[in-house]
C-alpha cells in the first residue's frame, strides 16, 4: 500500500505565504520596493541586476540578496558595486523561501535602502510555489534555453509579473523564434509584460526599468 500525505506540503506552502506577507509588510513599513528575480542557471539574472544597478544607482539606494545552493560568485559580482549584499546558500534546497529572506534582511538596514533585488536560486520549477513577499517577480529566460520554456513551465510563468527574454542577439544562431515564447505567454497571462534584452550590451534594460515602474 502506498500512502501519500499531501497535507504536509500544503502546510509548508501555507506557512511560507504567511511569512511572505510578513516580509511584504516589513518592506512597506521601511519604504523598500523589493523584486524577486527568477530563472535557470545561465539565463542572465545576475547581469540583469548588474545593469539595473548601473542605471539606477544614482537615483536609488540599492541592496541585494543572492541565493545559490552553494558558493558566492554572484554575491561577489554585486558586491563590486558598493551596495549592501547578503549571500544565502540553501544547501540542498532548490529555491529561496520567505523564512530565509526574513533572516537575510535581518542583516540589512532597511532604512538605508530604497530597492532590494533578490536573485533566486537558478531553477524554473521550485521557486514558483514560494513567494518571498516582493512587489514583483521577474522571470528571466535565455533564448538558448529554447522556445518551449513557457509550455514546459506554466506555473512559473503564471506567477511572473514580468518576463525578460535575454540574449536576444543569439536567437537566430540557436534557431529560436522569440515570438513563440511571447505568444505562449500571451495565452497564459492577460496583460502580459514582456521585454527582450541583450544584457551584455544593456539593450532593453530601460524598458525593463519602465515595466518595474522605477
C-alpha angles and dihedrals in degrees: 000000000000117000120191118195109202092169092084092055091049090051091051093050092045092050091049092052090051091052090046089056089052090051091050091051091050092050090050093049090055095040093244121150109209128196129192115213114201134179146112124293109282096019091118103255094142094048091048089054090047091054091048091052090050093051098039104032094096092050103039139032104240134202130178143199118203120202125199137150086242140341134048105242096121091043091056092048092056094039088065089071092065094243128132108268132178121195119213122193113195098193106207095356116104096209146035117252135199092259093056090049091052090057092044095054090051084073093052127076097228091193089063097058137059100189131037119195114196117196108202126210113284101265136109097204116042102045094056094080095045114072113189101205096264127148094238139009114221116197115202120197131173123225086232088072091067136255095272096071096111093050091049095047108033094151094055094046091044088059094047121108093187130018120205117198101201134191088034089163090069097053097099092046094055094040096245125145108210090200089069090058091047093048092049091051092047089056090051101044134038114226093010120200111212131164130184115217144181096199093183089067096029094247115157095012094113089053090050090051089053091051090050087053093234 
